[in-house]
Amino acid sequence: MNVLWDAPGPMTVREVLASLDTSDGGRDLAYTTVMTVLDRLGTKEMVQRERDGRAFRYSPALTRDAATSELLHDTLAQAGGDRTAALVHFARTVDPDEAAALRAALDEIAQRSDP
């Protein structure tokens, strides 16, 4: 996903593979492996694909922030009945800058919900 998020536009499987080959420290990946991963990401609605001749071009369906948010929501859903405890624990682990950002976001939400 990082390759697609960092790309200036949609990429083919071959372009993603070439980018991975140059950025991953020399790990050899097969074209079919990258194609399978992109196909599975499409099934999960993480990427969009558009036909370009005989190939497809892939682009992120979500921003990096939106994808991270969905992962957090999924994790909280798996926390069971005590989502609040998980959120509080998480909040206690953030650094002061992150805490300030959380506080600002919560203040914004509170202002929107005030009549």
C-alpha positions, 0 to 999 in steps of 0.5 A: 500500500505504501508504494501506491500511496507514495505514487503520483498516480495509478500503477500497473503490477509491473510498476509496483513490482519494480518499485518494490524491487528497488525499495525493499533491499533486494528481496525477489518477488514474483510478478504473480505474487504482487498481482495476487496481493493487489487483487486481494486488496481490491477484494477488500476494497483497499485499492481500485483498479482500472483497465489500461489496455490488457493490464490494470492500473491500481490506486489506493481506494483510501488515504493512508489516514483513512486506512489506519482509522479503519484498522483501529476500528477493526481492532476496537471491534475485536477488543470485545465489550470494553472498547473504552478500556482499550481507548484509554490504554491507547491514549495513555501510550501516546506522546504529548504531541499526539495527545494534543492532536487527540484533544483537539479532535475530541474538542472539535467533535464535542463542539459539533455535537453541542446544540 
